[in-house]
Amino acid sequence: MFSSVRSSALNGVMVGGAMGALVVIWELAGLGSWDMLPVVWSFLLLVASVAASLALPFQAVRARAARFIVFALIVVVFSVASIVLSWPARALAFSWLAERSEPLVMAISRYEDAHGYPPATLEALVPDELDEVPWTKMPAYPDYAYEIYAPSPVGKLYWYDLGDRNGQPAGERSAQPDAAPEHAVLVVQTDRNGVVFEARADGLPILPDARPFDRRAWADGMGRMQMAADLIATVALQDESLPAVIYALGPPDGERELIGPAWRLSVPCSVGLLNWDEFVFRPNGPGQVRSHGAVAPPVGTWVYIHE
């Protein structure tokens, strides 16, 4: 009996591994999401295993029932693993899409720079900017969605000067034209209602010396750059009102109005029924996409929105 159970376990590994790998590969190839299939077959196998366990007291079918239970449980384990891995695989596939979309984004930007307004349709980019309108190279989501609309205020950006980097190279820095280029800044962005939806340090040195946030030292302008990381981690700025931010940090060193983009590029990528997920490009950088859906961590200048 032991050898037959071991054989069933090996069969479970092969079947479960193959089915799990197919789910992940399907996502990486842009063929859509199959993560509901492992849920369904895992449920069915668990129900069948419970039924098979009822036969264990009967010697005539005990070995066959045991073999099936071992096989089913191993397939279920691999199915759960495939579900866990499917979303990282999906995120990787969409990061590749963001890279492939760069020529299209640059073509729209060049057209806007040349004419003073964005193209009415993607077809207007042909033939001056592109030989043809590209497709996403994701068979499940082949088309880009593009629309233009009138620019409008979407909120305000406030910034606090963190000081001069003294020649140290900056880490990641956005295209926001705030403060002197050799300075780092704390950027606080609010929506139309004055509620903070993003706070970040911009232009910090790659390896800044860290120190705990101290409100008095911050007010005196001492060591702001060293306190920035701890400030963002320990002071809850997200979803706070502007007066609350000013109470904690003092008046900002500058502000400007945020204007929403005049065009929108996205890839509809729904998963299953009653789902309207989108992969959206943000022309004006971080913080420019507001949605009633859940916003996943950004992929460069793109963001995945779970609707």
Secondary structure as GFF3:
##gff-version 3
##sequence-region A 1 307
A	DSSP	alpha_helix	2	28	.	.	.	ID=ss1
A	DSSP	alpha_helix	36	53	.	.	.	ID=ss2
A	DSSP	alpha_helix	59	100	.	.	.	ID=ss3
A	DSSP	alpha_helix	102	115	.	.	.	ID=ss4
A	DSSP	three_ten_helix	122	125	.	.	.	ID=ss5
A	DSSP	beta_strand	145	148	.	.	.	ID=ss6
A	DSSP	beta_strand	153	164	.	.	.	ID=ss7
A	DSSP	beta_strand	183	190	.	.	.	ID=ss8
A	DSSP	beta_strand	196	202	.	.	.	ID=ss9
A	DSSP	alpha_helix	215	219	.	.	.	ID=ss10
A	DSSP	alpha_helix	224	234	.	.	.	ID=ss11
A	DSSP	alpha_helix	242	249	.	.	.	ID=ss12
A	DSSP	beta_strand	254	259	.	.	.	ID=ss13
A	DSSP	beta_strand	263	268	.	.	.	ID=ss14
A	DSSP	beta_strand	278	281	.	.	.	ID=ss15
A	DSSP	beta_strand	294	295	.	.	.	ID=ss16
A	DSSP	beta_strand	302	306	.	.	.	ID=ss17
###
